[in-house]
Amino acid sequence: MSTHSDLSRREFLQTAAGAGLVLAIHLPPPLRRDVRADSADPFAPNAWLAIAPDGTVTVTMDRSEMGQGAPTALAMLVAEELEADWATVRLGTTVENPAAWSRRMLTGGSSSVRTSYEPLRKAGAAAREMLVAAAAAQWGVEPATCQARQGTVVHTPSGRSLPYKALVATAATLPVPANPTLKPPAEFRYLGKRVKRLDTPLKIDGSAVFGLDVQVPGMLVASIQRCPVIGGKVKRYDAAKAKAHPGVRHVVELPEIPGTGGGFFPTRTAAGVAVVADTYWQALQGRRALEVEWDEGPNAGLSSAGISALFAQLAVQPGVVARKEGEPDAALGAAAKKIAAVYEVPFLYHATMEPMNATAHVRSDGCDVWAPTQNQTGAQAVAAQYAGVPIEQVRVHTTFLGGGFGRRAETDFVAEAVQLSKAVGAPVKVIWSREDDVQHGFYRPASYHAFAAGVDAAGAPTAWTHRIVAPAILARFGPLQDGIDRTTVEGAANLPYGFPNLRVEQTVADLPVPLGFWRSVGSSHNAFVTESFVDEVAVAAGKDPFELRRALLAAQPRHRAVLELAAQKAGWGTPAPAGRGRGIALAESFGSIVAEVAEVSLESGGQVRVHRVVCAVDCGPIVNPDTIEAQMQSGVVYGLTAALYGAITIDKGRVQQSNFNDYPMLRLREMPAVETYIVPSDAKQGGMGEPGTPPIAPAVCNAIFALTGKRIRKLPIGTIA
Amino acid sequence: MAPIHLTVNGKLRTVDVAPDTPLLWVIREHLGLTGTKFGCGMALCGACTVHLNGTAIRSCVTPISAAAGKRVRTIEGLSRNQSHPLQRAWVAEDVPQCGYCQSGQLMSAAALLAKTPHPTDADIDEAMSGNICRCGTYQRIRAAIHRASKGV
C-alpha cells in the first residue's frame, strides 16, 4: 500500500512493553493533511496487538464504534493473519491521548478499514511468525515445518502442538519480522466470511456505555437554553426563578463560539445560558424557568424562501469550473434535442438516536473528557483550549456512539461541557434535548442544481452541463482551494458517464447556517440530481435508463459491472409487479461503487411505498459480507428517510423543526426488503459506511417517474398528487 | 415530596423525587440503570421503552407517580445471562449497529412475544413501528423476532 511507503518496515511494527506478546502498530492517515507534522516521536504507534499469557487476543485501535462495525472488521484483519481463534479476540479500550499518535483520530469518510487493510494484516502476520519461531525453537525444528492454526502452532511432521498462550513469553523476546508473509486469500478463515460483531453482546442487555450513560463521582448535569436565532447573542437573563428550583446549583452564560478560525476542525457553538443541577430533570425544569432576552443579530431575517431565491439568482452567472471536457456550449447549440432542468435539495439534520452530550472534568492539573466522539483529536484540542491546560494533560475517553453520521465529528458538545466544568468546579455532563439537537445541528447544505444536456439525431448523448449553487462546508476550515469546495462537487465532477462534452461548475452561496458532514456528504445530493437527470436524458434520447447508462459506461468497466449486476438481480427488462415501478441509480463514493434498483408503488393518499431495493456493490476486497449487507440496509434507510421526509427549513433565522413529529423517521413498517449482491473485485479497498446512501433517492425518484410519469426535482418527495 | 415505592426488575426500590419526574430519569439517574435510553422526551422514538406491569410503555412521558406500587422491568431485567429468546435471536442475526435504540427495541419485542408468541409480519409492524432505529436494523429486527418465536 503506497500510503505508508515513506515509512520503513522498522518503523511500522515494534514490540511494546506489556504482559505477553505486545506489538505496537503504526497505521497511516487516510489523508495527507491528517499526518501530524508536530509529532515528536518518529514511531508513534496508534494501534496495538496484545496476546496475553492466557491466550486472549486484544486489538486496540484509534477508531470509534458508531454502528458500522469498523472495530470488528479491523480486529478481523489482525485475527486472520494471526490465525487467532475468533472466540479469544477482544477489542481494547479506544486510546485516550490523541496528541501522542502520529495520525489524527477521526472516524469518518468510510476510511477505517481502507487505511488499515494491509498494515493490520502485517501486524497479525508478524505476531504469527514470532509464535511459530518460538514453538520451533522449543521443539528444535525448522520454523518452515510448523504451521499456525486457530490459536495453536502445530509441528506438521510429528503432529505436536502448542497453544499460543504457552508461546507468548518466548515469542515476546524474538525480533519482529521485517517483512512477514501474508496468507494467500484462498486460505482466509475470516476475511470474506460472515463473522459475528464483537460488540453485539454489550448491546442486547443495556451494558454498552454510551456518552449519555457516563457516571462520574460528584457529577452535575447541565441543560442549555441556546439562542434560537443563528448567530444571536444573550442580551440579558434573569436566573432567579431557575435557581429557585430544587437541585439547581449554577446558572452559567456561554458565549457564542463562531467557528470561523480555520484550523484542523474549528468548533462552533451557539450562545446560551446553562442550568447546572444535580439531575437532568432538575436542570430541565430550571431551564424552563429561565428568563432570557436575546440579541437576535444580523440573521433574524433569514428564511428558506430567501435562501432559495438567492440560489436561483446566483445560478444565473457562471460558477467556478470544477471539470470540463470538450466544448459543452457548442455541443449544446448543435444538439438535435436539448433539455434543461433545475433540482433543489434542502438542509438535512443528522438525527443520531443518542442526542449530543459530553462529560468533562476540568482540574488545575488536567482535564478528562468522556464523549461519544468521532473526532478525538479535535475533542482533545478544544478541551485543552477551553480548560486552559496543556493538550497532553487532556484525556479523551471514547464511549460507544449512539450514531455518528458525521455529526459527532463536531466538537461543540465537548466545548460546552469543558467550559461548564471549569466554571462550576465540578464534573459536568451536558445533555441536549431532542429539540436542542434538531435546532442546533450542523446541517447537510441545501443546494440548487441547474442542468442542461443535448442528444444528437441518433439519440446519442453529446453534452452535459451542471451548475451547483450551495454554501460551502469547507469554508469554515480556511480559504477554498481554487475556489472549489471538493465536498460540494464530489459525486458530480467525477460523473462516470462518457459525455464527450461536459462542464461542472460550482458557485458558493455565503450563508450563516451551520454546515457539517452528513453521511455521504456531497454525494448525498449529487447522486440524486445527476442520476435523476441522466434518467431525463434517457427519456429525451428515447432509450431505456439502464441501457443508456450502460452505453455511457463503456470506458468504466467497474461501474458497468455493478450496474449490470443490480439490473440483473432486480429483473430489469421484465415487467414490474402490478402497480409498481422500477428505478435504477448508480454512485461511486468513498472508493466503492453501488447501484440500487428500487421497486415502488403509491398508496391511496399518494404516499410513496418502497417495497424492494436490490443493491450491487464493488468495495474491493471483502472483509465481512455480513457487515456489507448491514451497511447497505443502513445506507438505504438513511437516504430513504431523507428522500421521503427530510427537510430542515428556516424562518426568522430559526430552524422550524423540533422533534420526530415534524422531522419524521422511516419506521419498521415502511422498511423495504433490501437485497445485497457483491461484485467480486480485486480493486483497491473501498469504504462501506456511506456508499449505500447516495443511490437510493434517485433510484426511488426514477421509479416514481416510471410508475407515474412525474419527475421529482425537489426533495423531500412528500406525497404524489 | 414523599417517598415513592416501586418494584424494578424484581427488587423493591424507594425513591424520593418530584412526582412529575419521568420514570426514565428515575431509572437512569436515581437507580443507575442506564440501559434504558433517552431519545426524544415525547414518546415518539421508543428508546425509553420499559415494561410497567408487563405492558410496554414509554418511560420518558410516564411520571414516576404513575409507577408507584407497580412492577417495572428494564432491559437489565430482561433475562439473566442474555438468555431471553430475543437476546439469543439478536445475537444470531447480529442485529445491533450503533446499539442505542436496541434496549427499547428488545423491550417492545418482548412485550409483543409475551402476548403473541407467534407474531405475523403485520403484528410485528404494529408492535415495533413506535421504535425508531436510525441505523436501519429493521430488517434484522423482523428476522430476529420471527427466529425467537420459533425457539431461536
Interface residues (C-beta under 8 A of the other chain):
Chain A: E65 M66 G67 Q68 G69 K196 R197 D199 T200 P201 L202 K203 I204 D205 G206 S207 A208 V209 F210 L212 D213 Q215 V221 P246 T279 Y280 W281 Q285 A351 T352 M353 E354 P355 F400 L401 G402 G403 G404 F405 I431 S433 R434 D626 A630 Q633 S634 G635 V636 V637 Y638 N659 F660 N661 M665 L666 R667 L668 R669 M671 A673 V674
Chain B: V17 A18 T21 P22 W25 R28 E29 H30 G32 L33 T34 G35 T36 K37 F38 G39 C40 G41 M42 L44 C45 A47 T74 I75 E76 L78 S79 Q82 Q87 W90 V91 D94 V95 P96 Q97 C98 G99 Y100 C101 Q102 S103 L106 I124 D125 E126 M128 S129 G130 N131 I132 C133 R134 C135 G136 T137 Y138 Q139 R140 I141 R142
